[in-house]
Amino acid sequence: MHLNPYGEYAVLLAASLANDWPVDRAGIERRARDFGMTMAFQPDGRDHERTRRVVDRWLAVVDAGDGRTKAALLNDLMAEVGAYPRMTDHDGEGWHLHYRDEGRALPDVLLAVFSVGTALHLTTRGMSRLARCEAGAAPGDTCRDVFVDVTRNGRQRYCSVRCANRAAVRRHRARRPTQGTGASPAG
C-alpha cells in the first residue's frame, strides 16, 4: 500500500536531476526508475529539453524566498498539469494514486510528480525543508545543490556531509585568533 507515492521520492528525484543533470533522455528515465517510477514513456526528441525546463521551473520553487511564494508557484504548476488524484495499478506496484492522465509525455508526468510531491513534502514536513545548500552562501564556495530535508529534526542545511564539513572548517578557522604577531620565532 502506498500512502504517499508523490512525497519524498518525487522531491528527491527532482533534486537529483537538478543537482546532476543527465546528458540525455535515457539518463532522465534511468534516474526516474532509480527513484521508483516504473512507467514506460513514449520517447519524444524534445523530452530532454522539455524536462530541463520542468526542472528549472521546479528550482524557482526551491529558490523562492518564503512559504507563500513557494505555495503560489506550486499551485500554479499543479493547476497547469491538472494534478488530480486517480487510482491506478501498473507494473506490479499495487494500487496507488497518480495525479495525471494516462499517456502523458515524460516531461508532463515529471511536472505533475514534482509539483504534487513537493506540495505534499512541504505541507507535511514544513516549508523550510527544501532549499539550496548553505555552504554555497560562503564567499568562494560554489555549491548550489538542492537538498530535501527528510531528517527527523528538520534542521538540515547542507546537501552533503562534505559541504557541512567544509562549512565547519570555515567556522572553526574564523574563530581562531590570527597566527603570528609580527615577532620572529626564537631560534
Buried (B, 14 or more C-beta within 10 A) or exposed (E): EEEBBBBBBBBBBBBBBBBEBBEEBEBBBEBBEEBBBEBEBEEEEEBBEBBBEBBEBBBBBBBBEEEEBBBEBBEEBBEEBEBEEEEBEEEEEEEBBBBBEEEBBBBBBBBBBBBBBBBBBBEEBEBBBBBBBBBBEBEEBEBBBBBBBBEEEEEBBBBBEEBBEBBEEBEEEEEEEEEEEEEEEEE
